[in-house]
Amino acid sequence: MSTTEETHPHSHTADSHDLIRVHGARENNLADVGIELPKRRLTVFTGVSGSGKSSLVFDTIAAESQRLINETYSAFLQGFMPTLARPEVEVLDGLTTAIIVDQERMGSDPRSTVGTATDVNAMLRVLFSRLGQPHIGSPKAFSFNVASISGAGAVTFERGGKTVKERRDFSITGGMCPHCEGRGSVTDFDLSQIYDADKSLNEGALTVPGYSMDGWYGRIFRGCGFFDPDKPVRDFTAKELDALLYQEPTKIRVDDVNLTYEGLIPKIRKSMLSKDVEAMQPHIRAFVERVVTFTTCPECEGTRLSEAARSSRIAGVSIADACAMQLSDLAEWVRDLDEPSVAPLLATLRHTLDSFVEIGLGYLALDRPSGTLSGGEAQRVKMIRQLGSSLTDVTYVFDEPTTGLHPHDIGRMNDLLLRLRDKGNTVLVVEHEPEAIEIADHVVDLGPGAGTSGGSVCFEGTVAGLRASGTVTGRHLDDRIGLKDTVREPTGALKIRGAAANNLRGVDVDVPLGVLCVVTGVAGSGKSSLVHGSLPTGEGVVSIDQGAIRGSRRSNPATYTGLLDPIRKAFAKSNGVKPALFSANSEGACPNCNGAGVVYTDLAMMAGVATTCEECEGNRFQASVLEHRLGGRDISEVLAMPVAEAQEFFGSGEARTPAAHRILARLADVGLGYLTLGQPLTTLSGGERQRLKLATHMAVDGGVYVLDEPTTGLHLADVEQLLGLFDRLVDSGKSVIVVEHHQAVMAHADRIIDLGPGAGHEGGRLVFEGTPAELAAARSTLTGRHLASYLGC
């Protein structure tokens, strides 16, 4: 060993790379950001919603790490991977492998469950194929996504220079229930909603969206020859009606064109029922909900599995029973199994199930459809894979891991983040909760505002330094919204009796109207089941869930909220031309870039290149369209306006447009005054999308607003503005019912309904109803104790 190394044992060059260096970051609204982040520490990124946190952490640091890893694969493999462009940043070094755990909802495919989305179902299938009695086959025999098939026939192949034919048989034993095809439910159709029996097909008997007699469907129905299109459906013979509704795909020839005729029911199954209901267009979703009744499959009783798969048991338990168990109970059952021949499998299965319990998801069951998980639940399910990992020196990136967590569970989440750090990993967390910010080794506060007013580093250092910094986050970190001096008295009630959806145990409660009512309780206690599954729905009830906003880079706040329609009409009326000219997705689009503003060049396995369109210079419209003005502004200048400026512009003068002004006022109400009208939805933060969705639903004239965790993605300062909006709604005669964990919202409520006492089968009961002051004073529930601590009682 050299003298230098003996004197300075830690001076090896390899030990000098202890920082992630970012310089000149300009992704989205970042304003030439430069920071240095310590490795093997927990760094929390704070700032108001839209300040640039996700742009820095996800779109710059994590995105570049993933891009560099992808480049290590062969060009052939890269051709099958998503192509990632290099972020807008000058220097980015010291990166390690990034593992991203985001809040994206899990796929809502009807075949996807908690068990299939994790490794647990795969391990259970192997376990039952080895230990289950009677033995029925391989792990495929226990999979509800694999159908049983068999066949026989001749195969031809070359052997020794000769063509040889042999007869071969094959069979696959799958676990899919043949009746419901592994979905667990079957569909029944209300035929009166599919056609009007008093009309003929030519008179428009079909009421299925898109099935018009004017297009191809009309040519097929008229030319198929299976029935008379001029005869009322009521007069069809049994054979004709069967052909209209149930005919299997059949080749026909119409006007010298080869076509395929198929009955309405199988056609609707393929084109509509195979899709997620929530992803459908509103008019198609309304049709499906009107015409289709989903009932539990009578053959498999909702388990999705074949009779053979359900017959094989271990210690008296079938795989269907195991998947229906609460995960905490399943963990106990697996712990009691002692079979040396599958010891490694049992050890891994026990660890995975214990991780579910440890992370606060012990109340879930493996057969729970993954599309029904909230954003917070989905994120924690994704975390399961990381908890037992032996990897070190990895960068873990989390997007608000406390989302959907009761204050009681936040401490447990903090412990998990610290454990990941203590294994020698770099942990980067985007977070708003003060309890989660407190555990940080290093804090980066972005701001000072949102959108174009943000994108700068306002503070970098310790939590103590943040408190003394005077930034928006620093000032609000220790804020505690106190109880109101007087609470409003209910003007009525929505009565719920015997609510038993999911884990609810015959709950009777009167949900007060005319006030701000907060429904709370630990995750899995039954809040959503009570509010979304038991509250009476109908006219006047506006329900706003956590579902993500869907939109492409062509979508923006103006198109999403419907604001663009009155703006286009105002431009058209003022200039005496068609409204379609003022849409970048229609007649007014620049012909060179088709209204995208940029020209994309696909480079196969390499990241595509986007260059600003030379003809329209990025404004997306034809030059002739920009000659038309309203109030001295062309359409591209209007779309570049922030909401606050546009509200003033359309509120008076030549450009006065009351319909546009009303929508803009709602956007300003939810704190989006800084957002530009034409900003692509893909660039909005989670909190901005949540508020955009809220503003859109406010347009629906309702008397009762039901909101599911509206504070998701919101900074402490934004929560105050949201509470002000709730107060204005209630004061105008509306009722606001909020499912929420945020203690500031609880403290500000007029009435609280608390469910619990625990999660899963330990919850589902009404444990408190009354005012926040009474809940904090009683300290009789977990929520009450945490609220009392928050209020300093």
KAPECOR-V500635 format. One record per pair of residues at least 6 apart in sequence whose ideal C-beta (glycine too) atoms are under 6 Angstrom apart, sorted by sequence separation. I is the first residue (numbers start at 1). J is the second residue. D is the distance in whole Angstrom. If there is no record, write none. Layout:
<<I:J:D> <I:J:D>>
//
This chain:
<<26:32:6> <37:43:5> <47:53:5> <115:121:3> <140:146:5> <176:182:4> <180:186:5> <199:205:4> <211:217:5> <296:302:4> <356:362:6> <421:427:5> <500:506:6> <521:527:5> <558:564:4> <580:586:4> <581:587:5> <582:588:5> <589:595:3> <593:599:5> <602:608:5> <612:618:5> <649:655:5> <730:736:6> <778:784:6> <779:785:5> <222:229:5> <252:259:5> <420:427:5> <447:454:5> <459:466:6> <467:474:6> <572:579:4> <580:587:4> <581:588:4> <601:608:6> <650:657:5> <729:736:5> <756:763:5> <768:775:6> <24:32:6> <25:33:4> <45:53:5> <221:229:6> <277:285:6> <310:318:5> <322:330:6> <402:410:5> <466:474:5> <498:506:5> <499:507:4> <519:527:5> <600:608:5> <601:609:5> <626:634:4> <711:719:5> <129:138:6> <156:165:5> <196:205:5> <251:260:6> <252:261:5> <337:346:6> <775:784:5> <779:788:5> <129:139:5> <195:205:5> <310:320:5> <417:427:6> <448:458:6> <459:469:4> <467:477:6> <569:579:5> <585:595:6> <600:610:5> <650:660:4> <651:661:5> <726:736:5> <757:767:5> <23:34:4> <70:81:6> <106:117:6> <154:165:5> <155:166:6> <195:206:5> <249:260:5> <250:261:5> <402:413:6> <447:458:5> <497:508:5> <568:579:4> <571:582:5> <584:595:4> <650:661:5> <756:767:5> <776:787:5> <45:57:6> <401:413:6> <459:471:5> <519:531:6> <598:610:4> <599:611:5> <775:787:6> <776:788:4> <22:35:5> <126:139:5> <154:167:6> <155:168:5> <227:240:4> <249:262:5> <445:458:5> <458:471:4> <496:509:5> <754:767:5> <768:781:5> <125:139:4> <128:142:5> <445:459:4> <568:582:4> <598:612:6> <599:613:5> <754:768:4> <767:781:5> <21:36:5> <305:320:5> <334:349:5> <335:350:6> <495:510:5> <621:636:6> <776:791:6> <247:263:4> <272:288:6> <334:350:5> <444:460:5> <597:613:6> <753:769:5> <19:36:5> <20:37:4> <67:84:4> <125:142:4> <152:169:4> <226:243:4> <246:263:5> <303:320:4> <493:510:4> <494:511:4> <619:636:4> <647:664:4> <776:793:5> <125:143:6> <245:263:5> <646:664:5> <151:170:6> <245:264:5> <246:265:6> <361:380:6> <493:512:6> <672:691:6> <201:221:5> <245:265:5> <443:463:6> <493:513:6> <593:613:4> <752:772:6> <18:39:5> <150:171:4> <359:380:5> <492:513:4> <592:613:5> <597:618:5> <643:664:6> <647:668:6> <670:691:4> <30:52:5> <331:353:4> <490:512:3> <491:513:6> <504:526:5> <631:653:6> <690:712:6> <29:52:5> <64:87:5> <149:172:5> <330:353:6> <331:354:6> <440:463:6> <443:466:5> <490:513:6> <491:514:3> <503:526:5> <592:615:4> <597:620:4> <631:654:5> <690:713:5> <749:772:5> <752:775:5> <63:87:5> <396:420:6> <490:514:5> <631:655:3> <643:667:5> <670:694:5> <30:55:5> <148:173:5> <410:435:5> <414:439:5> <447:472:6> <490:515:5> <504:529:5> <590:615:6> <595:620:5> <630:655:5> <643:668:6> <670:695:5> <719:744:5> <723:748:5> <747:772:6> <756:781:6> <148:174:5> <327:353:6> <331:357:6> <445:471:5> <590:616:4> <687:713:3> <746:772:6> <28:55:4> <60:87:5> <147:174:5> <202:229:5> <376:403:4> <488:515:5> <502:529:4> <686:713:4> <687:714:5> <754:781:5> <27:55:5> <64:92:5> <146:174:3> <201:229:4> <202:230:5> <205:233:5> <224:252:5> <375:403:6> <376:404:2> <445:473:5> <501:529:4> <667:695:5> <60:89:6> <147:176:5> <327:356:5> <328:357:5> <355:384:5> <396:425:6> <643:672:6> <644:673:4> <666:695:4> <754:783:5> <65:95:5> <146:176:6> <200:230:5> <374:404:5> <400:430:6> <590:620:6> <643:673:5> <144:175:5> <200:231:6> <223:254:3> <392:423:6> <393:424:6> <394:425:5> <395:426:4> <396:427:5> <397:428:5> <398:429:5> <399:430:5> <400:431:6> <402:433:5> <499:530:6> <554:585:6> <646:677:6> <704:735:5> <705:736:5> <706:737:5> <707:738:5> <708:739:5> <709:740:6> <711:742:4> <27:59:5> <141:173:5> <143:175:5> <144:176:5> <200:232:5> <355:387:5> <392:424:4> <501:533:4> <590:622:6> <642:674:5> <643:675:5> <666:698:5> <27:60:5> <65:98:4> <142:175:5> <501:534:6> <588:621:5> <111:145:6> <140:174:5> <141:175:5> <198:232:6> <328:362:4> <402:436:5> <588:622:6> <642:676:5> <25:60:5> <219:254:6> <327:362:5> <499:534:4> <62:98:4> <137:173:4> <197:233:5> <584:620:4> <640:676:6> <641:677:6> <145:182:6> <197:234:4> <224:261:5> <327:364:5> <351:388:5> <584:621:6> <588:625:4> <62:100:5> <144:182:4> <195:233:5> <496:534:5> <639:677:5> <220:259:6> <326:365:6> <639:678:3> <220:261:6> <324:365:6> <746:787:6> <494:536:6> <323:366:4> <324:367:6> <434:477:6> <323:367:4> <581:625:5> <743:787:6> <671:718:6> <743:790:4> <360:409:5> <671:721:5> <360:412:6> <575:628:4> <582:635:5> <574:630:5> <669:725:6> <571:630:5> <27:87:5> <570:630:6> <27:88:5> <26:88:4> <25:89:4> <571:635:6> <24:89:6> <24:90:3> <23:90:5> <23:91:4> <22:92:6> <21:93:5> <21:94:5> <110:183:6> <20:94:4> <209:283:6> <19:94:5> <209:284:5> <17:94:6> <209:287:5> <570:657:5> <566:657:5> <566:659:4> <567:660:5> <566:660:4> <193:290:5> <563:660:6> <193:291:4> <563:663:5> <190:291:5> <189:291:6> <561:663:5> <187:292:5> <188:293:5> <187:294:6> <185:294:5> <186:295:6> <185:296:6> <186:297:5> <185:297:6> <184:297:6> <408:522:6> <406:522:4> <180:297:4> <406:523:6> <179:297:6> <184:302:5> <557:675:6> <404:523:6> <558:677:4> <179:299:4> <184:304:4> <557:677:6> <177:299:6> <182:304:5> <556:678:5> <177:300:4> <556:679:6> <556:680:6> <555:681:4> <177:304:6> <553:680:5> <177:305:6> <177:306:5> <553:682:5> <175:305:5> <551:681:4> <175:306:5> <175:309:4> <561:696:5> <549:689:5> <549:693:6> <544:697:5> <542:697:6> <542:700:5> <144:304:4> <542:702:4> <144:305:5> <363:524:4> <540:702:5> <546:708:5> <540:703:4> <541:704:5> <542:705:5> <543:706:5> <544:707:5> <545:708:5> <540:704:6> <142:309:5> <108:276:4> <375:546:6> <136:308:5> <374:546:6> <531:706:6> <136:312:5> <142:319:5> <134:312:6> <132:312:4> <132:314:6> <131:314:5> <128:312:6> <128:319:5> <124:319:6> <124:322:6> <115:323:6> <531:739:5> <516:726:5> <130:342:6> <527:739:5> <516:730:5> <516:736:5> <517:737:5> <518:738:5> <519:739:5> <453:674:6> <514:735:6> <513:735:4> <518:740:5> <451:674:4> <450:674:5> <451:675:6> <123:349:5> <518:745:6> <518:746:5> <527:755:6> <526:755:5> <525:755:4> <518:749:4> <525:756:5> <120:352:6> <516:749:5> <521:754:6> <516:750:5> <517:751:5> <518:752:5> <519:753:5> <520:754:5> <521:755:4> <525:759:6> <515:750:4> <521:756:5> <524:759:3> <515:751:6> <524:760:5> <479:716:6> <522:759:5> <526:763:5> <525:763:4> <526:764:4> <512:751:5> <476:716:4> <476:717:5> <472:717:5> <120:366:6> <114:364:5> <115:366:3> <114:366:5> <117:370:5> <113:367:5> <114:368:5> <113:369:6> <114:370:6> <113:370:6> <503:760:6> <509:766:5> <112:370:4> <505:764:4> <507:766:5> <503:763:6> <504:764:5> <505:765:6> <503:764:4> <488:750:5> <108:371:3> <481:744:4> <487:750:4> <520:783:5> <106:370:4> <483:747:6> <118:384:6> <481:747:5> <106:373:6> <481:748:6> <278:547:6> <105:375:6> <103:375:4> <106:378:5> <105:378:5> <103:379:5> <101:379:6> <101:382:5> <101:383:6> <432:715:5> <487:771:5> <483:772:6> <483:773:5> <99:394:6> <103:399:5> <96:393:6> <97:394:5> <98:395:5> <99:396:5> <100:397:5> <101:398:5> <102:399:5> <96:395:5> <98:397:6> <403:712:6> <62:397:5> <406:741:5> <57:428:5> <57:430:6> <408:782:5> <53:430:5> <42:421:5> <407:786:4> <40:424:5> <42:427:4> <43:428:5> <44:429:5> <45:430:5> <40:426:6> <39:426:5> <44:431:5> <44:437:5> <53:446:5> <52:446:5> <51:446:4> <44:440:4> <51:447:5> <363:759:4> <363:760:3> <42:440:6> <47:445:6> <42:441:5> <43:442:4> <44:443:5> <45:444:5> <46:445:5> <47:446:4> <51:450:5> <41:441:4> <47:447:5> <50:450:3> <41:442:6> <50:451:5> <48:450:5> <52:454:5> <51:454:4> <52:455:4> <38:442:6> <29:451:6> <35:457:6> <31:455:4> <33:457:6> <48:472:6> <29:454:6> <30:455:5> <31:456:5> <29:455:4> <46:473:5> <326:760:5> <326:761:6> <105:548:6> <85:607:4> <84:607:6> <83:607:5> <79:605:4> <78:605:4> <75:605:5> <54:685:5> <50:685:5> <49:685:6> <49:687:3> <50:688:5> <49:688:6> <28:683:5> <49:713:6> <49:714:6> <49:715:5> <48:715:4> <48:717:6> <49:718:5>>
//
